[in-house]
Amino acid sequence: MNAPLSIPGFVVEIEQDVLGSLLLTNDFRRVNGILRGEHFLEPLHAYLFQKMGDAFERYGTLNPVVVKKMLPEEEAQAWAARLGKTVGAYLAELATNTITAPGNMERSARKVVEQWARIKIGEEGTRLQAAAVDTAINAHELIGNLASRLDEIGADLRLGGPRRTRLSMQQAASAAIAEVEQAMANGSGMTGITWGLADINRATGGLHRGEMVIIGARPSMGKTAVAGSVALRAARAGAGVGFVSLEMSSSKIAMRALTDLAYDRNAKIAYSDLMTGRVDEATYDAIHWAQTELSGLPLIFEEQGGLTISELRAKIDRIVDDLKEMGKTLDVLVVDYLQLLRPSARYSGNRNNEISEISSSLRNFGREYNCAVIALSQLSRNVEGRDDKRPTLADLRDSGSIEQDADAVVFLYREAYYLEKAKGKDPDKEAERVSRLIDVANKLEFIIAKQRNGPVKTVDLFVDIACSAVRNAAVF
């Protein structure tokens, strides 16, 4: 090539090798999920990669003669002038000089992405250095923009990572049988990670890696209580759990966990009493026991409001590192709650698209980190205007993409909350209200409104909101 790129650290042979491998193996599909044209820093290579994709899609071949014919004559001549040889001759050289064995083509493709990422990161560093001397630049904005761009580079790098995404039917069937055998062995019908609630495990098969569950509810329905209880019990069962709170401090969540655990010892301690220090000696003993139970659990909290998706990814990476030090992997990720995450500037002002970006990113995190994702979500106020205030899928706030991205959507509903706020129109109605309130005081409806791999149904649970205790209804 007569005019090689003068980019420090750029090795042109890395790009040439993967293009030559494609010509020899004649199978564009092997790199299609790893490489894109923009990953090639040499413009001619990006252009040839695009034409190879066109040739394979149209004719099912990467024969150099066919690829050459995909180039308009004027463009072929322009490239030839730069090369000092015809494009056909250059393609022949690429195939002849290839050193990568056909079986290693995917690894060769990843090297192209890694080189692209390395050089792009360097460019961001240069841009950052230039911007940092501008006294008019806002430091927070500078950090946010840098994090967003680095995250985009990192996403491509992770996509090109050594993940196994292609399975034969035999391999997929073997994996399915393994899940069935696991469910038979534990006798609970559960193929995933425990919710800590047997009735929910039976209805869902547990929490599944790579899938996202949305738990939606209006305020005071018990979203955080349920999420905290599930996180706690999954961790006690041995799962590595990360809990990212964008609204509540980790100490407040820990207080809820303490009152939840103490409930198992018949110590009914209101969460509000812990916050205000109204604790007697017997209560303190129960809380101290609960604190001992919590010690050493593979449960990591992150507390920070206003996180962007890029910042959330960084938090998750740190959680993964902390769990690794404990000999655990990240199995369950809880995000409280979805609407408090900040999107990128790409869709600024369009709330529907902003929420769509956040929702799809959370789902992708589940696949990327191979963990189950539980994302809490606020619901629209439309619920309050209806006689039957049980939520439906139409009440998901800001975007229909939440429903589309989720593998399961769960709504929480407590009739007692609305009865406590109401007042009977006459003595008979008031007596009826009080009687009904007594009946449902501790009832929580766990409404499974969507489930890709299971039935849609409602499961009744026991809840003591004051103590953040959630249990199977049959136990109480």
SVG drawing of the C-alpha trace seen along z (x, -y; Angstrom):
<svg xmlns="http://www.w3.org/2000/svg" viewBox="-75 -30 79 65">
<polyline fill="none" stroke="black" stroke-width="0.4" points="0.0,0.0 1.6,-3.2 0.1,-5.5 -0.1,-3.6 -1.8,-5.2 0.5,-7.1 -1.3,-6.2 1.1,-5.4 0.5,-1.7 -1.4,-0.8 -0.4,2.6 -1.9,2.8 -1.1,6.6 -3.7,7.3 -6.5,6.0 -5.0,7.5 -4.8,10.9 -8.5,11.1 -9.5,10.0 -7.3,12.6 -8.8,15.2 -12.3,14.3 -11.3,14.7 -9.8,18.2 -12.6,19.5 -15.4,18.1 -17.6,17.7 -18.5,14.2 -20.9,15.4 -18.1,16.4 -17.1,12.7 -20.4,11.0 -21.3,10.8 -17.8,9.6 -16.7,7.1 -18.1,4.0 -16.7,1.9 -15.8,-0.9 -13.5,1.3 -11.0,1.2 -8.9,-1.9 -7.6,-1.7 -10.4,-3.2 -9.7,-0.7 -10.1,2.2 -13.3,0.9 -14.6,0.5 -13.5,4.0 -15.1,5.5 -18.4,3.8 -18.1,5.2 -17.3,8.7 -20.5,8.5 -22.5,7.4 -21.0,10.2 -21.7,12.9 -25.3,11.7 -26.0,11.5 -24.0,14.4 -23.1,16.5 -19.4,16.3 -16.2,14.3 -14.4,15.2 -12.0,12.3 -13.3,12.0 -16.8,11.6 -15.8,9.1 -13.9,7.1 -17.0,6.9 -18.9,5.4 -16.8,2.2 -18.0,-0.5 -15.4,-1.0 -14.6,-4.7 -14.1,-3.7 -11.9,-0.7 -9.7,-3.0 -9.4,-5.5 -8.3,-2.8 -5.9,-1.4 -4.2,-4.8 -3.6,-4.9 -2.5,-1.3 -0.2,-1.4 -1.9,1.8 -5.4,3.0 -7.8,3.9 -8.0,7.4 -4.2,7.8 -4.4,6.5 -7.2,9.0 -5.0,11.8 -2.1,10.6 -4.3,10.6 -5.3,14.2 -1.8,15.3 -0.1,13.6 -2.6,14.8 -0.9,16.5 -4.0,17.2 -5.3,20.8 -9.0,21.0 -10.0,22.3 -8.6,19.2 -10.4,16.6 -12.7,15.4 -9.6,14.7 -8.1,12.8 -11.3,10.8 -11.2,9.9 -7.6,8.6 -9.0,6.1 -11.6,4.9 -9.0,4.8 -6.6,2.7 -9.5,0.3 -10.5,0.0 -6.9,-0.6 -6.3,-3.4 -9.8,-5.0 -9.1,-5.1 -5.8,-6.9 -7.7,-9.4 -10.1,-10.0 -7.1,-10.6 -5.7,-13.2 -9.1,-14.9 -9.4,-14.9 -6.0,-16.4 -6.8,-19.2 -10.2,-19.9 -8.9,-19.8 -6.9,-23.1 -10.0,-25.0 -11.1,-26.9 -14.7,-27.2 -15.1,-23.4 -17.4,-21.9 -15.5,-19.1 -18.7,-17.0 -19.7,-17.3 -16.2,-16.4 -16.2,-13.2 -19.7,-12.3 -18.9,-12.7 -15.7,-10.7 -17.4,-7.9 -20.1,-7.7 -17.6,-7.5 -15.4,-5.0 -18.5,-2.9 -19.4,-2.8 -15.9,-1.6 -16.1,0.9 -19.4,2.2 -17.9,3.0 -14.9,4.6 -17.1,6.8 -19.2,7.8 -16.1,9.0 -15.0,10.9 -14.7,14.7 -18.4,15.5 -20.0,18.6 -23.3,17.7 -23.7,20.4 -24.9,23.9 -25.9,26.9 -29.4,28.4 -27.7,31.2 -25.8,28.8 -28.9,26.7 -30.9,29.9 -28.3,31.1 -28.4,27.8 -32.2,28.0 -32.0,31.5 -29.5,30.4 -32.0,27.7 -34.7,30.3 -32.5,32.6 -31.6,29.8 -35.3,29.0 -36.0,32.7 -33.1,33.0 -34.1,30.0 -37.7,31.1 -39.0,27.5 -39.5,27.2 -36.9,24.5 -34.3,24.2 -32.9,20.9 -31.8,18.9 -34.1,18.8 -36.5,15.9 -36.4,17.0 -40.2,17.5 -41.3,21.1 -44.6,20.0 -42.8,17.6 -40.2,20.2 -43.0,22.6 -44.7,20.0 -41.5,18.8 -38.9,21.6 -36.7,19.1 -34.6,16.2 -32.8,17.0 -29.4,15.8 -29.4,13.5 -33.1,12.5 -34.6,9.3 -37.6,9.1 -39.4,5.8 -41.1,5.3 -43.5,2.4 -45.8,0.7 -47.1,-2.5 -45.4,-4.1 -45.9,-2.3 -46.7,1.1 -43.5,2.7 -41.2,2.7 -38.0,2.1 -39.2,4.5 -39.7,7.3 -36.4,6.5 -34.4,6.4 -36.0,9.7 -35.2,11.4 -31.6,10.1 -31.1,11.2 -32.5,14.7 -30.7,15.3 -27.4,14.4 -28.2,16.6 -28.7,19.5 -25.2,18.8 -25.8,16.6 -23.7,13.5 -25.9,10.5 -25.4,6.8 -27.9,4.2 -27.7,0.8 -29.8,-1.8 -30.4,-5.1 -32.8,-6.4 -32.0,-4.9 -28.8,-4.7 -27.2,-1.2 -27.6,-1.7 -31.3,-2.2 -31.6,1.0 -29.5,2.8 -31.9,1.7 -34.7,3.2 -32.7,6.5 -32.1,6.6 -35.9,6.2 -36.7,8.8 -34.3,11.4 -35.4,10.6 -38.9,11.5 -37.8,15.1 -37.2,15.0 -40.7,13.6 -39.1,10.2 -41.5,7.7 -39.3,4.6 -40.6,1.7 -38.1,0.3 -39.0,-3.2 -38.1,-2.3 -34.5,-1.4 -34.2,-4.7 -35.3,-6.7 -33.4,-4.6 -36.5,-3.3 -34.9,0.1 -35.1,1.9 -32.7,4.6 -34.7,7.6 -35.0,5.8 -31.3,5.1 -30.5,8.8 -32.6,9.8 -31.0,7.1 -27.6,8.2 -28.3,11.8 -29.6,10.6 -26.4,8.6 -24.4,11.7 -26.4,13.6 -25.8,10.9 -22.0,10.9 -20.1,12.5 -23.0,12.8 -22.1,12.3 -24.3,9.2 -22.8,6.0 -24.5,2.6 -23.9,-0.4 -25.7,-3.7 -25.6,-6.6 -28.3,-8.6 -28.4,-9.9 -26.2,-7.2 -25.8,-7.1 -25.8,-3.7 -22.0,-4.1 -21.5,-4.8 -23.8,-1.9 -21.6,0.4 -18.6,-0.8 -20.4,-0.1 -21.3,3.4 -17.7,4.1 -16.7,3.2 -19.4,5.4 -18.1,8.3 -14.6,7.7 -15.8,7.6 -17.7,10.8 -14.7,12.4 -12.6,11.7 -15.3,13.6 -15.1,16.6 -18.4,15.7 -19.8,14.6 -22.5,12.0 -25.7,14.1 -28.4,11.5 -28.4,7.7 -31.1,5.5 -31.6,1.9 -33.8,-0.3 -35.2,-1.9 -35.2,-2.1 -36.6,-5.7 -33.8,-7.2 -31.1,-6.1 -29.9,-8.9 -29.7,-8.1 -27.0,-9.2 -27.4,-12.5 -28.4,-10.7 -32.2,-10.9 -32.1,-14.0 -35.6,-15.4 -37.5,-12.3 -38.5,-10.5 -39.9,-7.5 -36.6,-6.9 -34.6,-7.6 -36.4,-4.9 -36.1,-2.5 -32.3,-3.0 -32.2,-2.4 -34.4,0.7 -32.5,2.3 -29.2,1.6 -30.3,3.3 -31.4,6.3 -28.1,6.4 -26.3,6.3 -28.0,9.5 -26.7,11.2 -23.3,9.6 -22.7,10.5 -24.6,13.7 -26.8,12.7 -30.5,12.3 -31.6,8.6 -34.4,7.3 -35.2,3.8 -37.8,1.9 -40.1,-0.5 -42.5,-3.2 -46.0,-3.1 -48.0,-5.9 -50.6,-7.8 -53.4,-6.4 -53.7,-3.6 -55.0,-5.9 -58.0,-7.1 -59.5,-3.6 -61.8,-1.7 -59.7,1.4 -56.2,0.2 -54.4,3.4 -51.8,2.4 -51.7,3.7 -49.0,3.6 -50.4,0.4 -49.4,-1.3 -45.7,-0.9 -44.4,-4.4 -42.8,-6.3 -42.2,-3.5 -43.7,-0.4 -40.1,0.8 -40.0,1.9 -42.6,4.5 -40.9,5.6 -37.4,5.9 -38.5,7.7 -38.6,11.5 -41.1,11.1 -43.2,8.2 -44.5,8.4 -46.8,5.9 -47.3,5.5 -50.6,4.6 -51.7,4.1 -55.4,3.5 -54.8,2.5 -52.9,-0.6 -56.0,-2.0 -58.4,-0.8 -56.3,-2.7 -56.7,-5.9 -60.5,-5.4 -63.4,-6.2 -66.9,-4.6 -69.8,-6.8 -72.0,-5.6 -71.6,-3.4 -72.3,-0.2 -69.8,-1.0 -67.2,-2.0 -67.7,1.3 -67.4,3.1 -64.2,1.2 -62.6,2.0 -63.6,5.7 -62.0,5.9 -58.9,4.1 -58.4,6.7 -58.7,9.5 -56.1,8.1 -53.8,6.2 -50.9,8.4 -51.8,9.5 -49.5,8.7 -50.6,9.6 -47.6,10.7 -49.2,10.2 -47.2,11.9 -48.5,10.0 -45.9,11.3 -43.7,14.3 -42.0,15.6 -41.5,19.1 -44.4,19.5 -48.0,18.8 -49.5,15.4 -51.0,15.6 -51.3,13.9 -49.6,15.3 -50.7,14.1 -47.9,13.4 -47.7,12.3 -46.2,8.9 -45.5,6.8 -44.6,3.5 -43.5,1.9 -40.9,4.7 -40.1,5.1 -40.9,8.8 -42.2,10.7 -43.1,14.4 -45.1,17.2 -48.8,16.7 -49.2,20.3 -46.7,19.8 -48.9,17.2"/>
</svg>
